């Protein structure tokens, strides 16, 4: 005897049999796998997009800050002090004697030609400060004066603690101080203001400021880790390394470099 495969329909053809439980379970399992794969791909795409946005924003911030520093330095009259690392002190042309120019009167009777008058000036100052100095420096919270070592309190990121290779050099042996580029003008109110976001980095410890960020044993002539570096007598380099650790725990590290000829140097 043969078992009937299906009910005979009115036109003489066999009807389709129903889906068995096993077939339904297989279909559901396949669908679940497809959905899981789609979700994983969506998450990966979302993370990649977020990382790209984070990098783009940080690159823009680093570039804007470097350009702002270069624009201030481009009018430099006297470069008073620099350490090739984390701070620079300079002055710019100002009209100290209110004669309508940034040149003093000189002394024609003795053959002394007019000289540039120097001081401190900035867009946010109501008036220039005659004889003043502008200081840009790498500082932490509560920083007051880099020339006396008052750099404030930094947030320190240790790779071995965070369990991540922040600078991508293949190890987790590095640590970094995270701070801000600050400006100090004595006599201004307030004297110290931030000119960058709080994500500028240097290798931990003042004695390590200026060392290469990307490599542990870099060549002696590498200037990439030096925030301010005077090349010869008149070309000033500005290097900014900025870092963020987003919720994804994938660190974003960017570098911006600018340079300027100090055309008013004496």
C-alpha positions as CSV (number, residue, x, y, z in Angstrom):
1,X,0.0,0.0,0.0
2,X,1.2,3.5,-0.8
3,X,0.5,6.4,1.5
4,X,-1.3,9.3,-0.1
5,X,1.1,12.2,-0.5
6,X,-1.5,14.9,-0.5
7,X,-5.2,15.5,-0.9
8,X,-6.4,15.3,-4.5
9,X,-7.8,18.7,-5.6
10,X,-10.7,19.1,-7.9
11,X,-8.6,19.4,-10.9
12,X,-6.8,16.1,-10.2
13,X,-3.5,17.6,-8.9
14,X,-2.0,16.8,-5.5
15,X,-2.1,19.7,-3.0
16,X,1.1,21.1,-1.4
17,X,1.9,19.5,2.0
18,X,2.4,21.8,5.0
19,X,5.7,22.9,6.5
20,X,7.1,20.6,9.1
21,X,8.3,21.9,12.5
22,X,11.9,20.9,11.6
23,X,11.7,23.0,8.4
24,X,10.3,25.9,10.3
25,X,13.1,25.7,12.9
26,X,15.7,25.6,10.1
27,X,14.2,28.6,8.4
28,X,14.1,30.6,11.6
29,X,17.7,29.7,12.4
30,X,18.9,30.8,8.9
31,X,16.9,34.0,9.3
32,X,18.4,34.7,12.7
33,X,21.9,34.2,11.3
34,X,21.2,36.6,8.4
35,X,19.8,39.2,10.8
36,X,22.8,38.8,13.1
37,X,25.2,39.3,10.2
38,X,23.3,42.3,9.1
39,X,23.3,43.8,12.6
40,X,27.1,43.1,12.9
41,X,27.8,44.8,9.6
42,X,25.6,47.7,10.6
43,X,27.4,48.1,13.9
44,X,30.8,47.9,12.1
45,X,29.7,50.6,9.6
46,X,28.4,52.7,12.5
47,X,31.6,52.4,14.4
48,X,33.7,53.2,11.3
49,X,31.6,56.3,10.7
50,X,31.9,57.4,14.3
51,X,35.7,56.9,14.2
52,X,35.9,58.9,10.9
53,X,33.8,61.7,12.4
54,X,35.9,61.8,15.6
55,X,39.1,61.9,13.6
56,X,37.8,64.6,11.3
57,X,36.7,66.8,14.2
58,X,40.0,66.3,16.1
59,X,42.0,67.0,12.9
60,X,40.1,70.2,12.4
61,X,40.7,71.3,15.9
62,X,44.4,70.6,15.8
63,X,44.8,72.4,12.4
64,X,42.8,75.5,13.6
65,X,44.9,75.7,16.8
66,X,48.2,75.4,14.9
67,X,47.1,78.1,12.4
68,X,46.1,80.4,15.3
69,X,49.5,80.0,16.9
70,X,51.3,80.6,13.7
71,X,49.2,83.7,13.0
72,X,50.2,85.1,16.4
73,X,53.9,84.2,15.9
74,X,54.0,85.6,12.4
75,X,54.2,89.2,13.7
76,X,56.9,88.3,16.3
77,X,59.3,91.1,17.0
78,X,61.4,89.6,19.7
79,X,61.6,85.9,20.5
80,X,62.6,86.0,24.1
81,X,62.7,82.4,25.1
82,X,62.0,78.9,23.8
83,X,63.0,75.4,24.9
84,X,62.3,73.5,21.7
85,X,59.6,71.8,23.6
86,X,56.5,73.1,25.3
87,X,56.6,76.9,25.5
88,X,57.6,80.1,23.7
89,X,57.8,83.7,24.8
90,X,57.7,86.6,22.3
91,X,56.6,90.1,21.7
92,X,54.9,91.8,18.7
93,X,55.0,95.4,17.2
94,X,52.8,97.8,19.2
95,X,52.5,101.6,19.2
96,X,53.9,102.3,22.6
97,X,54.4,106.1,22.2
98,X,51.1,106.7,20.4
99,X,52.8,108.3,17.4
100,X,50.6,106.4,14.9
101,X,53.2,103.8,14.0
102,X,55.0,100.8,15.6
103,X,58.3,102.6,15.2
104,X,59.8,104.9,17.9
105,X,61.2,108.3,17.0
106,X,64.8,107.3,17.0
107,X,67.4,110.0,17.3
108,X,68.4,111.5,14.0
109,X,71.0,113.7,15.7
110,X,73.0,110.7,16.7
111,X,72.1,108.7,13.7
112,X,69.9,106.3,15.6
113,X,67.2,105.1,13.3
114,X,63.7,104.4,14.4
115,X,63.3,100.9,15.9
116,X,60.2,98.7,16.3
117,X,58.4,99.1,19.5
118,X,57.5,95.9,21.2
119,X,54.8,94.7,23.5
120,X,51.9,92.3,23.8
121,X,48.8,92.5,21.7
122,X,45.8,90.2,21.0
123,X,42.3,90.5,19.7
124,X,40.7,90.0,23.1
125,X,42.8,92.8,24.7
126,X,41.2,96.2,24.9
127,X,44.6,97.8,24.3
128,X,48.2,96.6,23.7
129,X,50.5,96.2,26.7
130,X,53.7,98.2,26.1
131,X,56.8,96.1,26.8
132,X,54.6,93.0,27.4
133,X,55.3,89.4,26.5
134,X,53.1,86.7,25.1
135,X,53.6,83.2,26.3
136,X,52.2,80.1,24.7
137,X,52.7,76.9,26.6
138,X,51.5,73.4,27.3
139,X,49.6,73.5,30.5
140,X,47.3,71.5,32.8
141,X,44.5,72.5,35.1
142,X,45.4,75.5,37.2
143,X,48.5,76.5,35.1
144,X,49.8,80.0,35.8
145,X,53.4,80.4,34.5
146,X,55.6,78.1,32.5
147,X,58.7,80.1,33.1
148,X,58.5,79.3,36.8
149,X,57.4,75.8,36.2
150,X,53.8,76.4,37.2
151,X,52.3,74.1,34.6
152,X,49.3,73.0,36.6
153,X,47.9,69.4,36.9
154,X,47.7,67.1,33.9
155,X,45.6,64.1,33.2
156,X,48.0,61.2,32.6
157,X,47.0,58.4,30.3
158,X,49.0,55.1,30.8
159,X,48.8,52.6,28.0
160,X,49.2,49.6,30.3
161,X,46.4,50.8,32.5
162,X,44.1,51.6,29.6
163,X,45.1,48.4,27.9
164,X,45.5,50.1,24.5
165,X,48.4,51.1,22.2
166,X,47.5,54.8,22.0
167,X,50.3,55.8,19.6
168,X,50.3,52.6,17.5
169,X,54.0,51.7,18.1
170,X,53.3,48.1,18.9
171,X,53.6,48.1,22.7
172,X,51.7,49.4,25.7
173,X,54.7,50.8,27.6
174,X,54.0,54.5,27.0
175,X,52.3,57.2,29.1
176,X,51.1,60.7,28.1
177,X,50.2,63.9,29.8
178,X,47.0,65.4,28.4
179,X,46.6,69.2,28.6
180,X,45.9,72.4,26.8
181,X,47.8,75.0,24.8
182,X,47.5,78.1,27.0
183,X,48.3,81.8,26.5
184,X,49.7,83.9,29.2
185,X,50.0,87.7,29.1
186,X,51.1,89.5,32.3
187,X,48.7,92.4,33.0
188,X,45.8,90.9,31.0
189,X,42.6,89.8,32.7
190,X,42.6,86.8,33.0
191,X,46.4,86.4,32.6
192,X,46.1,82.8,31.4
193,X,43.5,81.5,28.9
194,X,43.2,78.3,26.9
195,X,43.6,78.5,23.1
196,X,43.0,74.8,22.4
197,X,40.8,72.0,23.6
198,X,42.0,69.8,26.6
199,X,43.4,67.0,24.5
200,X,46.9,68.1,23.5
201,X,49.4,65.4,24.5
202,X,53.1,65.1,25.3
203,X,55.0,62.2,26.8
204,X,54.6,62.1,30.6
205,X,56.9,64.3,32.7
206,X,58.3,67.7,31.9
207,X,61.7,66.2,31.1
208,X,60.1,64.2,28.4
209,X,58.2,67.0,26.7
210,X,59.2,67.4,23.1
211,X,60.1,63.8,22.6
212,X,58.7,61.9,19.6
213,X,55.1,60.8,20.2
214,X,55.0,58.0,17.7
215,X,58.3,56.3,18.5
216,X,60.1,55.4,21.7
217,X,63.6,55.7,20.2
218,X,63.4,58.4,17.6
219,X,66.3,60.1,15.9
220,X,67.9,63.1,17.6
221,X,66.9,65.4,14.7
222,X,63.2,64.5,14.9
223,X,61.2,67.6,15.7
224,X,57.7,66.0,15.4
225,X,57.1,65.9,19.2
226,X,58.3,69.5,19.9
227,X,55.3,71.8,20.2
228,X,57.6,74.8,19.4
229,X,60.8,74.4,17.5
230,X,63.0,77.2,16.2
231,X,64.7,76.1,12.9
232,X,67.8,78.3,12.7
233,X,67.0,81.8,13.7
234,X,63.8,82.7,12.0
235,X,61.6,79.7,11.1
236,X,59.3,78.6,13.9
237,X,57.6,75.2,13.7
238,X,54.5,74.3,15.6
239,X,53.6,70.7,16.1
240,X,50.4,69.7,17.8
241,X,49.5,66.1,18.8
242,X,45.9,65.7,20.0
243,X,44.2,62.6,21.3
244,X,40.7,61.4,22.2
245,X,39.5,58.1,23.6
246,X,35.8,57.8,22.6
247,X,33.3,55.4,24.0
248,X,34.4,52.8,21.4
249,X,37.7,52.7,23.3
250,X,39.6,53.1,20.0
251,X,42.0,56.0,20.5
252,X,42.1,58.8,17.9
253,X,45.5,60.4,17.5
254,X,46.2,63.3,15.1
255,X,49.1,65.5,14.3
256,X,49.1,69.1,12.8
257,X,52.2,70.9,11.7
258,X,52.7,74.5,10.7
259,X,55.7,76.8,10.3
260,X,56.3,80.5,9.9
261,X,59.1,82.8,9.1
262,X,59.5,85.3,11.9
263,X,59.8,88.3,9.6
264,X,60.1,91.0,12.3
265,X,62.9,89.3,14.3
266,X,65.6,91.7,15.4
